[in-house]
Amino acid sequence: MAVIKKTLAEIEEMKEAGRLSAAVLREVGKRCVPGVTTLELDEFAEDYIRSHGGIPTFKGYGGFPGSICASINEQIVHGIPSSTVRLKEGDIISIDTGATVNGWAGDNAWTFAVGKVAPDVKRLLDVTEKCMWAGISAARPGNRLGDIGHAVQSVARKAGFGVVRDYTGHGIGRNMHEDPAVPNFGLKHTGLKLEAGMVLAIEPMITMGTHRTHVMRDGWLVVTQDGKPAAHFEKTVAITSDGPVLVSNEPGRDRPID
């Protein structure tokens, strides 16, 4: 495993990509309304990223055709935007955005409610966001990767939800995916030791039912095996001697880390 640590100056440079990825995610979220197609969301995101000096990181990555991933209801991750898929009242949609600025990648995700959703679905969104913040809070020097995963799964399992095991968070920097993989499950005090300079994308994928997944015929879209809803939240965090620092922070728009 070759973990590429970043200097404080490089972490500052990465924040521009993180902020743009977070900004476009917020703007796409405002447009997740009944009747809109996922391709319309994708086209807006690409225009926004390019007009603000970035490059859509996802577009063409491994052959992926979109600038965002758009995954609805039981779809967990990697949904390809489509002109034939329209959002409807009561849906949830997980939007994953990547923006590259000055050679650095920014990566964020959020699951949005489309109109009014069922109470149990709203609870899934709330708990998944809490899982993300718990994982971020554990990203401190001296802890280990297992501490992040344990923090995430503890929140999810207390709520009675499943934790996806087949897909993980990851290191990030000049490349969108770097070592190490960051599982959303694990045992305390196990795994790679966390050190200042590591930058991680922490992204819980939590389900209302089974943790088991299935990849659809397009080779991209991942769904829950039992067809129950899933949520996905992600932020990029730098591990520093002072603790975790959000690289994907929009000033005044993110919850501070406890």
C-alpha positions, 0 to 999 in steps of 0.5 A: 500500500503506497499512501501519498501524504500531502503537505499543509500547503498541498492540502490548502491547494486541494481545498479549491477542488473540494470547494468546487465539488461541494458547491456544484453538489449543493446546486445540483441538490437544489434542482432535485425536484419532481420531473427533472431528468438525471441527464439534466442534472448532469448537464447542469453540473458539467457546465457549472464545474467548467464555468468555475475553472474546473474539470469534471473528474468523473467524466470519462473516468474508467469509461464513465459517461457522466459528470455526476453519479445519480443513484435513485432509491435502491441504487447505491452508487454509480448511477449513469445520468439518463434522459429517460429517468425522471425524479418523482415525489418521494424519491431519494437521489444520491448525487456524487460530484467530482471536480479537478482544479489545478491537478487536484481532485475534489470528491463529495456526495449527498443524498437528497429527498425529492419532495416529501419522503416517507419518515423511515426514508428520512431517518435513513438519510439522517442516520447516514449523514451522522455516520459520515460525521462519526467517521470524519471525527475518527480521522485523527493521527494515532487512530487506525483505519478500523476506528473510522469504520467502527465509528460508521458502523456503530451509528448505522447498526444502532439504528438497525441499518445495513452497512455496504461492505463491497464499496469503500471510501479512499485516499484522494489527491492528484488522483481521485482514487488513491490508497488506502481503501477506507471501509465503513466497517471495522474493529477499533485499533486495527488496520493502517495507522492514521498519520498527519498528511493523509487525505481521505474521502470518507463515504458511508453507504448505508441501507435500510435492509441487507448490506448485500449489493448487485451490479447491473448489466451496464457494469456501473450501477450498484443496487441493494440486493433486496431492493430497499433504499440506500443513502450515500454521504461523502466528504474529503478530510485531511488528517492534520496534527490538529485533527481532521480538517474538511478539504471539501468545506464551503465556508459557512455551509458545513457543520463544524467537526466536534 
